Amino acid sequence: MANRKVFKNSVWAVLAAVLWAAMPAGGDPGDERILLARDAARSGDRNRLLQQAAPTGHALDPYPEYWLLASLVARPTGEADTIRIRDFLGRQAGSWLAERLRGDWLRALGKRGEWSSFAAEFPFMEQPEQDLRCYHFQARLSNGDGAVLDEARPLWFTLFDTPDSCIPVLQALVRDGRVNSDEIWGRVRRLMEVKRFSGARAVAGWLPADQAPALSDLDKVGANPSTWLDRLPVNFAASRTGRELALIALARLSRDDPMGAYLRYARLDERLSPAERGYALGQIAWQAAAKLVPEAHEWFKAAGDTPLIEEQAAWRVRAALRAGDWRAVRSTVEAMSAAQRALPEWTYWLGRAYQAAGNREAARREFERIGGHPTFYSILADEEQGRGFTLPSKARAISPDELEQARQTPGLQRALALFRLDMRTEGTREWNWSLRNQEDRFLLAAAQIALQLGIYDRAINAADKTRNEHDYSLRYLSPYRERIEPNAKSRDLDSAWVYGLMRQESRFVTAARSSVGAQGLMQIMPSTGQWIAGKLGMKGYNVGWLRDPDTNVMFGTTYMRMVLEGLDNHPVLASAAYNAGPGRAKRWKDAKPLEGAIYAETIPFGETRDYVKKVMANAVIYGALFEGRAPSLKARLGTIAATNGDTSNMGMGSPAPGAGLE
């Protein structure tokens, strides 16, 4: 393996030797057959695939057979094919491949309306996706099970990326009178808000005839809401349809121009009902808050107690936090659904709101609900209680028998073989599937095996799942220290912060590549790499440099130092800049000094918001591992200085290095 040298002169080398003892240097002799079978499957060459399908005792023997059967499920040629599929599912029961093949088979059965066969097979799915759940609803409806509509009704309000299999279920809700015209209009509004225009057109067709809008009008509202609003007829409010189209136009316009939407709303509000005014203001305030428009908080207050979806409620709290209105923070969180209110972020901020009101006992109860975990808000909640983060007791050492038991698990054997063949997507799926419902001892053994083989992301993944016995040296690995620490030290960077960021970026996978092209341990974008090389005076830049771990770490730590210096030497701002760019990190500041935790919570980009929280929490935990004592997260978050009006990108004409990997 490429990373064997990391374990040289280590006791782990003994285990690594045992793990790979049965394999020659190039891997298992049967590897080539698996790769040939994969290529044949990809090209649709069934005859060539058949030539490679005979089992030879290789860990991946089920894969060529699966690839053969996967081509049959949509078009079985007779009962013999069905028998072959059932036989494979029986022999591979409980495996990821069985789950995947069964899912494909159920989709084919659902599309063909073979409901009795579908109903017989569906109970064996362990993790059915939404499209299969809707086929299951259809199967029950075909059998006269009217109670299924009670179970399906929540889909009307939550499902907007609608699989084809769910459309007949939604139609059945309308036919059976389980949704009324207000709820149909509500779904049309929501679909239009999120640009699901074809879905909105379909649902609008289910409205009563006297309310259904012309589909061409829906198209115009979606394409140019400002023009629609500016050309509203004087009597638009005389009909439900006219008012609804105006409301949809206001919601659509607010996504791009909340101030423009508000100005147009102000010309129309007297012709709308109180509920309609609340809806319009709630939409405008939501989009304004997500763009950090200062007026958002007042607009939310003007919207009163209009019903809010979860994302709106979240942004109402964030707008109140930016405004320093703790009473509004409290009332908004208390009005959330029980499930949303129980999320750590809202539990923490509710505790802070109680604290601001002087209700220390109520605050303590909220903080206690989420304390004791290695997460952003849990650490902050503990600090509010006067407790810093402490590493849990380390689990007792994994025994050789426990390691061997994990190593003999067929799913892990397949996963490791797939990683060896650089089939990372399939390997990750096998690995994750094999870890479900496992006990802590198995998870720790799997983590150690992955560590041995340099599969650092899976080592972290396994160790992260333990419930009672923990090993934070596995959860928060620190490989490549001989590369990383000198670079961090030479640039006067906190190693714990560097590791916290790198863990979030790549999970220490040297070959990691994001969907947008960021590469390597520190996920450097090619254009950013070129910019850094120029700043360092390095000639002849080639994107291949980013695949070299030493160069990647040098570039990444150089960029961290640059953004840190350009952003008040504040690690929260620099972390946001690393993910989303320094210009955005500056624009997200406020006209007044802002608590670091509030800045992090109100970052407009959900991905960056989550990223910054995780990087900062990671840094605290790495600090505890490196120094023996955790630094204060609240102190690290500090205060974000007020904006000075300069939202330039500090001359950095490049994107952020990368978006981070999970």
QUIGI-V116769 format. One record per helix or strand. SS is the DSSP state (@ for helix, = for strand). FROM is the first residue (numbers start at 0). TO is the last residue. Records with the same first field share a line. If there is no record, write none. Layout:
SS=FROM-TO, FROM-TO
//
This chain:
@=3-6, 11-19, 30-42, 45-50, 60-69, 78-90, 95-111, 114-121, 129-141, 147-151, 154-157, 163-174, 180-192, 196-203, 214-222, 224-229, 235-237, 239-255, 257-270, 273-289, 295-302, 309-322, 325-333, 337-340, 343-355, 359-369, 375-383, 399-406, 409-419, 423-434, 439-451, 455-462, 471-474, 480-489, 494-505, 525-534, 542-546, 548-565, 570-579, 581-586, 595-600, 605-626, 632-636
==23-23, 26-26, 393-393, 469-469, 512-512, 518-518, 523-523, 593-594, 638-639
//
